[in-house]
Amino acid sequence: MTRVLHITTIDLSVKLLLLPALRALNAMGYKVEAACCVERWRSDIEQAGVRLHHISGFSRRVSPAQDMIAFGQLLALLRREK
């Protein structure tokens, strides 16, 4: 099964902007996952069939140090889920 990982900063973006597209991909047979900072919409997103990965380093503010932390977390996720 082909997997799709959509990466965004916060779960609100997944819920409000991406969920229709992710549902469509799921309906076409893809295994759909999202990586973001999970704040409060986990249950709504997972009920739509999207597996969530929490990336605590994601932030909406500009922070090179925080960006490096998020990058490291993404690399670890990609290696772990290979």
C-alpha positions as CSV (number, residue, x, y, z in Angstrom):
1,M,0.0,0.0,0.0
2,T,1.3,3.4,-0.9
3,R,1.8,5.8,2.0
4,V,1.3,9.6,2.0
5,L,2.8,11.8,4.8
6,H,1.6,15.4,4.8
7,I,3.7,17.7,7.0
8,T,2.4,20.9,8.5
9,T,3.0,22.9,11.6
10,I,-0.2,22.5,13.6
11,D,-3.1,20.1,13.7
12,L,-5.6,22.9,13.0
13,S,-4.2,23.2,9.4
14,V,-4.8,19.5,8.9
15,K,-8.4,19.7,10.3
16,L,-9.5,22.9,8.5
17,L,-7.4,22.9,5.3
18,L,-6.2,19.4,4.4
19,L,-8.8,16.9,5.7
20,P,-10.9,16.8,2.5
21,A,-7.9,16.0,0.4
22,L,-6.6,13.5,2.9
23,R,-10.0,11.8,3.1
24,A,-10.0,11.5,-0.7
25,L,-6.5,10.0,-0.7
26,N,-7.7,7.5,1.9
27,A,-10.7,6.6,-0.2
28,M,-8.4,6.0,-3.2
29,G,-6.5,3.4,-1.1
30,Y,-3.6,5.3,0.2
31,K,-2.4,5.0,3.8
32,V,-2.6,8.6,4.9
33,E,-0.6,10.1,7.7
34,A,0.2,13.6,8.9
35,A,3.0,15.0,11.0
36,C,2.4,18.2,13.0
37,C,2.3,19.7,16.4
38,V,-0.8,18.0,17.8
39,E,-2.6,20.4,20.0
40,R,-6.3,19.6,20.3
41,W,-7.8,18.1,17.1
42,R,-6.3,14.5,17.3
43,S,-9.6,12.7,17.7
44,D,-11.3,14.6,14.8
45,I,-8.4,13.9,12.4
46,E,-7.9,10.2,13.4
47,Q,-11.7,9.6,13.0
48,A,-11.2,10.6,9.4
49,G,-8.7,7.8,9.0
50,V,-5.5,9.9,9.2
51,R,-2.7,8.6,11.4
52,L,-1.1,11.5,13.3
53,H,2.6,11.9,14.3
54,H,3.3,14.5,16.9
55,I,6.3,16.8,16.1
56,S,6.7,18.9,19.2
57,G,9.4,21.0,17.6
58,F,7.0,22.7,15.2
59,S,6.2,26.2,16.0
60,R,4.4,29.0,14.1
61,R,7.0,31.6,15.1
62,V,10.3,32.0,13.4
63,S,13.0,30.2,15.4
64,P,16.0,28.6,13.8
65,A,16.8,26.6,16.9
66,Q,13.2,25.3,17.1
67,D,13.3,24.5,13.4
68,M,16.4,22.4,13.8
69,I,14.7,20.4,16.6
70,A,11.6,19.9,14.3
71,F,13.9,18.8,11.5
72,G,15.6,16.2,13.7
73,Q,12.2,14.9,14.8
74,L,11.1,14.6,11.2
75,L,14.2,12.7,10.2
76,A,13.7,10.4,13.2
77,L,10.1,9.8,12.1
78,L,11.0,9.1,8.5
79,R,13.7,6.6,9.6
80,R,11.5,4.9,12.1
81,E,8.5,4.6,9.7
82,K,10.5,3.5,6.6
